[in-house]
Amino acid sequence: MDYSMNFWDRIAKRYAKKPVSDETTYQKKLAVTQSYLKSDTKVLEFGCGTGSTALVLAPHVNDYEAIDVSANMIAIARDKLAETAIDNLTFKQAALEEYPAHDSSLDAVLGHSILHLLNDPDDAIRRVYRMLKPGGIFVSSTACIGDGMRFFRLIAPLGKWLRLIPMVKVFSRKDLETSLQAAGFRIDYSLVPENSPMSVFLIAVKPHEDP
């Protein structure tokens, strides 16, 4: 089993009990995201964890599928869903590269706290771009560790080897924005919380005409 998958399976129950570190900013991100969604929107969220964001946003759209590589995270998310009356939300264990979406088939893709945990963030961004319809949005919240902890690039491999942390990619906000724009996205909204300058929330739009 891939170590990062194993890591998230191992900490899933503890992760589910952990409170949001900045509730005010989280609620703002939800509100901004919701303002881009419509009743006929088809959404994919990857790296959904235990499903908290999906459970809030799904009632505002037509169809919402949320995926995560961790079976234990998905199990917790499904338990949460079973306690609601939400009928347009499904949780599935899958990686983004395994998700069978046709090109230009989705209105919105969400990826929170996930791009910096992928082996190839640029490839993920390109995949998302292809999945989205023209005018579709990519909503992401990413730890841009390169803006404040560049030394982490040196210690991250040791942390992973010791099984203390999952694989983490180190890049800056500028690197992330460059990757999005290189894929064809136009950045429509950005938020960097004052108390968390390495956390970048972005909404990127796929233009109606490819560049």
TIRONU-286206 format. One line per field, with one value per residue (C-alpha): residue in three letters; chain; x, y, z. Coordinates in Angstrom, 3 decimals. Each point is the difference from the previous one (the first is absolute). Layout:
aa: (ALA,...)
ch: (A,...)
X: (X,...)
Y: (Y,...)
Z: (Z,...)
***
This chain:
aa: (MET,ASP,TYR,SER,MET,ASN,PHE,TRP,ASP,ARG,ILE,ALA,LYS,ARG,TYR,ALA,LYS,LYS,PRO,VAL,SER,ASP,GLU,THR,THR,TYR,GLN,LYS,LYS,LEU,ALA,VAL,THR,GLN,SER,TYR,LEU,LYS,SER,ASP,THR,LYS,VAL,LEU,GLU,PHE,GLY,CYS,GLY,THR,GLY,SER,THR,ALA,LEU,VAL,LEU,ALA,PRO,HIS,VAL,ASN,ASP,TYR,GLU,ALA,ILE,ASP,VAL,SER,ALA,ASN,MET,ILE,ALA,ILE,ALA,ARG,ASP,LYS,LEU,ALA,GLU,THR,ALA,ILE,ASP,ASN,LEU,THR,PHE,LYS,GLN,ALA,ALA,LEU,GLU,GLU,TYR,PRO,ALA,HIS,ASP,SER,SER,LEU,ASP,ALA,VAL,LEU,GLY,HIS,SER,ILE,LEU,HIS,LEU,LEU,ASN,ASP,PRO,ASP,ASP,ALA,ILE,ARG,ARG,VAL,TYR,ARG,MET,LEU,LYS,PRO,GLY,GLY,ILE,PHE,VAL,SER,SER,THR,ALA,CYS,ILE,GLY,ASP,GLY,MET,ARG,PHE,PHE,ARG,LEU,ILE,ALA,PRO,LEU,GLY,LYS,TRP,LEU,ARG,LEU,ILE,PRO,MET,VAL,LYS,VAL,PHE,SER,ARG,LYS,ASP,LEU,GLU,THR,SER,LEU,GLN,ALA,ALA,GLY,PHE,ARG,ILE,ASP,TYR,SER,LEU,VAL,PRO,GLU,ASN,SER,PRO,MET,SER,VAL,PHE,LEU,ILE,ALA,VAL,LYS,PRO,HIS,GLU,ASP,PRO)
ch: (A,A,A,A,A,A,A,A,A,A,A,A,A,A,A,A,A,A,A,A,A,A,A,A,A,A,A,A,A,A,A,A,A,A,A,A,A,A,A,A,A,A,A,A,A,A,A,A,A,A,A,A,A,A,A,A,A,A,A,A,A,A,A,A,A,A,A,A,A,A,A,A,A,A,A,A,A,A,A,A,A,A,A,A,A,A,A,A,A,A,A,A,A,A,A,A,A,A,A,A,A,A,A,A,A,A,A,A,A,A,A,A,A,A,A,A,A,A,A,A,A,A,A,A,A,A,A,A,A,A,A,A,A,A,A,A,A,A,A,A,A,A,A,A,A,A,A,A,A,A,A,A,A,A,A,A,A,A,A,A,A,A,A,A,A,A,A,A,A,A,A,A,A,A,A,A,A,A,A,A,A,A,A,A,A,A,A,A,A,A,A,A,A,A,A,A,A,A,A,A,A,A,A,A,A,A,A,A,A,A,A)
X: (0.000,1.220,1.343,-1.983,-3.212,1.022,0.774,-3.451,-1.723,1.906,-0.918,-3.556,-1.837,2.262,-0.304,-3.806,0.010,2.376,-1.761,0.449,3.004,-1.520,-3.776,-0.535,2.194,-1.508,-3.503,1.115,1.447,-3.256,-2.039,2.209,-0.103,-3.769,-0.345,1.491,-2.297,-3.469,-2.846,0.985,3.724,1.796,2.891,2.983,2.026,3.285,1.898,-3.312,1.213,-2.916,-2.434,-0.673,0.138,-1.977,-2.800,-0.339,0.107,-1.865,-3.501,0.692,0.821,-1.476,2.583,3.026,2.545,2.825,3.047,3.010,2.771,-0.581,-2.601,-0.267,-0.650,-2.717,-1.573,-0.305,-1.417,-2.624,-0.984,-0.524,-2.034,-2.220,-1.110,-1.286,-2.758,2.421,-0.696,2.252,3.349,2.148,3.334,2.434,3.508,2.071,2.943,-0.478,1.979,-2.407,-3.179,-1.806,-1.233,-0.432,1.620,-2.112,-2.543,0.131,-1.073,2.206,2.922,1.099,3.352,0.606,3.270,1.029,2.151,3.116,-0.527,0.053,2.969,-0.667,-2.131,0.473,-1.460,-2.974,-0.643,0.093,-2.419,-2.400,0.169,-0.925,-2.894,-1.591,-2.458,0.907,-0.897,0.453,1.839,2.826,-0.131,3.146,1.469,3.685,2.920,2.665,2.841,2.600,-1.194,1.204,1.604,2.348,2.169,-2.913,1.098,3.020,-1.721,-3.186,1.640,1.325,-3.434,-1.573,2.708,-0.642,-3.743,-0.728,-1.498,-1.328,1.786,-0.076,0.947,1.628,-0.994,-0.989,-3.211,1.638,0.919,-3.604,-1.457,2.494,-1.049,-3.673,0.579,2.267,-2.849,-2.297,-1.805,-0.821,0.170,-3.260,0.272,2.746,0.183,3.029,-1.044,1.927,0.652,1.084,2.070,1.070,-3.612,-1.354,-3.650,-0.588,-2.870,1.212,-2.252,0.337,-0.584,-2.782,2.636,3.271,3.031)
Y: (0.000,3.492,1.510,3.233,-1.994,-2.096,3.162,1.507,-3.296,-0.169,3.491,0.170,-0.267,2.562,2.285,-0.167,1.226,2.882,3.397,2.494,2.148,3.248,-0.261,3.596,-0.446,-3.415,1.435,2.799,-2.528,-1.940,3.149,1.102,-3.480,-0.171,3.313,-1.693,-3.019,-0.387,-2.439,-1.825,-0.183,-3.352,-0.192,-2.232,0.423,-1.897,-0.502,0.411,-1.499,-0.732,1.978,3.112,2.449,-2.272,-0.335,3.782,0.751,-2.952,1.313,3.037,-1.899,-2.671,-2.751,-0.295,-2.823,0.039,-2.264,-0.767,-2.599,-0.988,-2.715,0.928,3.671,-0.992,-2.363,2.860,2.288,-2.602,-0.364,3.758,-0.029,-2.781,2.330,2.619,0.264,0.993,-2.130,1.547,-0.717,-3.106,-0.879,-2.292,-1.241,1.100,2.117,2.876,-1.789,-2.937,2.041,-0.777,3.468,0.883,3.155,3.135,-1.877,1.815,3.469,0.168,-1.908,0.530,-0.987,1.200,-0.627,-2.508,1.406,0.167,-3.652,-1.341,-1.488,2.229,3.075,1.348,-3.167,0.229,3.586,-0.974,-2.873,2.329,2.431,-2.740,-1.209,3.424,1.464,3.394,2.501,-2.657,0.731,-1.611,0.820,-0.755,0.684,-0.826,0.169,1.942,-0.959,1.582,3.432,-0.481,-3.374,-0.685,-2.145,-2.436,-1.228,-1.526,-1.544,-1.254,-3.163,-0.886,0.543,-2.261,-2.644,0.024,-0.299,3.195,1.946,-0.763,1.059,3.821,2.156,3.367,2.861,3.651,1.838,1.376,-3.544,-1.108,2.924,-0.587,-3.661,0.927,2.595,-2.345,-2.523,2.666,1.257,3.605,0.759,1.665,0.206,-0.369,0.121,-0.229,0.030,2.496,-2.615,-2.654,1.621,-3.331,-1.095,1.120,-0.272,0.442,-0.236,-0.507,0.086,-1.964,2.584,-0.524,-0.089,-1.859,2.294)
Z: (0.000,-0.784,3.224,-0.228,-0.369,2.981,1.976,-0.574,0.776,3.275,1.187,-1.408,3.326,1.640,-3.014,0.154,3.595,-0.648,0.021,-2.836,0.882,-1.304,-0.055,-1.172,-3.075,-0.714,0.023,-2.322,-2.443,0.064,-0.631,-2.897,-1.530,0.351,-1.827,-3.094,0.162,-1.501,0.425,-3.224,0.781,-0.237,2.477,0.644,3.172,0.247,3.241,1.835,3.287,2.315,-2.136,2.074,-2.907,-2.323,2.551,0.225,-3.733,-1.517,0.831,-2.188,-3.220,-2.263,0.370,2.284,0.011,2.524,-0.179,2.166,-0.124,3.628,0.544,3.670,-0.790,-2.463,2.545,2.495,-2.695,-0.921,3.654,0.184,-3.201,1.327,2.790,-2.476,-2.580,-2.773,-3.080,-2.670,1.671,-0.376,1.568,-1.777,0.676,-2.992,-1.040,-2.409,-2.708,0.252,-0.198,-3.303,-0.882,-3.655,-1.282,0.504,2.128,3.361,1.105,3.084,1.495,3.580,1.466,3.553,1.845,-2.638,-2.834,2.201,0.954,-3.558,-1.831,-3.014,0.753,-3.533,-1.494,2.381,-1.054,-3.674,0.665,1.760,-2.902,-2.466,2.172,0.278,-2.432,-1.481,2.714,2.704,3.226,1.951,3.709,1.963,3.409,0.105,2.408,-1.901,2.298,-2.260,1.120,3.558,0.646,-2.896,2.288,0.155,-3.425,1.756,3.003,-1.705,-1.454,3.480,1.556,-2.592,0.453,3.765,-0.738,1.914,-2.899,-3.484,-3.158,-0.262,-2.985,0.664,-2.305,0.274,-0.745,-3.133,-1.081,0.516,-1.927,-2.804,-0.210,-0.166,-2.692,-1.979,-0.086,-1.434,3.101,0.824,3.712,0.982,3.797,2.571,3.780,2.268,3.684,2.129,2.660,-2.517,-2.770,-1.491,-0.552,-3.380,-1.012,-3.727,-2.428,-3.549,-3.061,-3.210,-2.747,-2.491,-2.708,0.541,-0.154)
***
